Amino acid sequence: MTGVCREVLTLQIGHYSNFVGTHWWNLQDASLCYDTDVLPDELQSDVLFREGLTLGGQVTYTPRLIALDLKGSLQTLKQEGCLYTTEQESNTFTWQGDIVTHAEAPAARNSFLQDLDRLDAGELLAEPDFNNPPTLAKHSSPGMTVAMETVNSRLEQMQRPYRLENSVKVWSDFLRLHLHPRTISIINQFNHDGEAARLEAFGQGEALLQGSVLEELEDKLHFFIEECDYLQGFQVVCDMADGFSGLGSKVTELLQDSYSGRGILTWGMAPVSHPDSSPIKDVYHMMNWALGMVHMANHSSMFCPLTLRGGMGRCPAPPTTFPLLSYDPSLWYHSSAVLALALDTVTVPYRLRQNSAPMWQLADALTVSGRKVVCAYGSVPFPMMQGSCLPDALNACSDMLPWKPLSGCPEQADGRCFAQSVILRGLEGRSRVSSLVPGTEPPSILHCAQSGEEVLNTYLRTHYPSTPLAAQLLYSPSKLTPPFPEIFSPKLECQGLIRNEPSTTAAPQAVLSLPVLTSLHSSSSMSQFLAELQKSCSAVDLRRVSPSFLSHGDQAEMAESFEQLRTLAHCYHDDSGGVVRSSSEDDDDDDDDDD
């Protein structure tokens, strides 16, 4: 298959989804290369980015993206961006009387945004001296815009240790690339922060997609889609715990009705915790999750939850941890970075320059027999020793699988996997296979494999002997540049590999890239996961739920949606008995027998 570009339009719906999306686009931006002498990357950036021209004739390269959020969510970022603004705005007034100007103080910009402004203005930051404040060196005349590759290369070279944990309030506080003027849509009916006018309920979000909101979304969709030559589909990243769940359900329904035949891959996002949470709000979050999952699965080619929570119920297990990460689960800036790394790898199949699998093909392979919900797992980063090889790394896992849950759905050891897509990126060619001296006894069957693909497939077959699977290896790692948070173990060296010996320097070396392993599963584990969520939601007395939560939907509609969740859970039953059934399923079957 040739490297024909099949474009993807991304929609980010909700504040946490925009956190994940900002890290995601920063990762994509860090991998862009403008040097024509360098061989093209394995991933085709034109799948996600669009080329355009400013009013002054400057070439731009911006994400093919529509981002929806609430009033007050942008802070320092202008909704229309700054790429297409004119240098001098008109000051013509017809009023002849006195004019009084009331100017609001601009939001404070953190150290990263300040440095980005200086680089954009043509000033180069001096090499960092951690004992003295940063200084600036003039690079060009005032007002001259630095080419984006210069900004990227300078940020990469500087590797300034930005500590933004206390200064990131919204996602634009760490956005490092320019957006197209048609990208951001602000919903002014609800507030991002404060006590009043909060978008908390599924029904509120459902009711939003009409009037001006619908017209603006359709206008943006037409703009981005009409310039595509081979649109393969839509990548929807949507908040699930609040009213954006309802809005996302209506958006996916609109896409399904208006662009039938295109792939719609929906990634449902949820943070580990909310800053203003309470017991009743936790119930609402759970119900929003359940309602959104049912509706988005119905209207999408595939739906995959992405969260570091231990589950979607009222009493989840502890957040997912990784041996080589030290992130703070309560910080959205941290948890969204981990999910963005996983999303960057799990979406590889339909972004490849060669031998790509279109969205619809990936979805069809994973969603057999009505199983539209899949779960994700990941190893972030993949644990690989310096000088080691892939057979050694996988052999070190012993009987344990190398990944952790990324969907709140723990994998059952004896569960059946109906289909699987595995991606491993960031390993050089010589590290993919064993380099044993001829005549040496191989430690395992993995060390006999002749290619990295054979190593990975052999390993997966030991755990999933009869599962249809697709496994791919990429040379290119996930490339990190500021302001990605410094959440990595000091055991890692700059390429994300585990050091053979402890570092001798006082300051740990910055991690510039990572090997990452991800897996998408259609698994019998989903049966228990969905059944327990359905039982928890059905146990809620809807008569005691706040009227605002039910303002755009009655109890019968919600009960019907929860019943659909139960039906969906039954799709994942393993007829061979490979799934350990939950108590909720046993109770449900008892009820069916009584009927």
Secondary structure, DSSP 8 states (H G I E B T S, - for coil): -------EEEEEESHHHHHHHHHHHHHHHHH----TTS---SB-GGGTEEEEE-TTS-EEEEE-EEEEEEET--TTS-TT-STT--SS--------S-------------HHHHHHHHHHTTEEE----TTS---EEE-S-TT----HHHHHHHHHHH------TTT--SGGGG--S---TTSEEEEEEEESSSSSS----HHHHHHHSSHHHHHHHHHHHHHHHHT-SS--EEEEEEE-SSTHHHHHHHHHHHHHHHSTTSEEEEEEEE-S--TT--HHHHHHHHHHHHHHHHHHHHHSSEEEEEE-SS-SSSS-------TTB---TT-HHHHHHHHHHHHHHHTGGGTBSSS---HHHHHHHH-GGG--B-EEEEESS---BTT--HHHHHHTTTTS-S-EESBS----TT--EEEEEEEEE---GGGTS----TT---SSGGGG-SSHHHHHHHHHHHH-TT--EEEEEES--EE--TTS---B-TTB-TTS-B-SS---SSS-----EE-EEEEEEEETHHHHHHHHHHHHHHTS-GGGS-TTTTTTS-HHHHHHHHHHHHHHHHTT--TTS-S---HHHHHHHHHHHH-
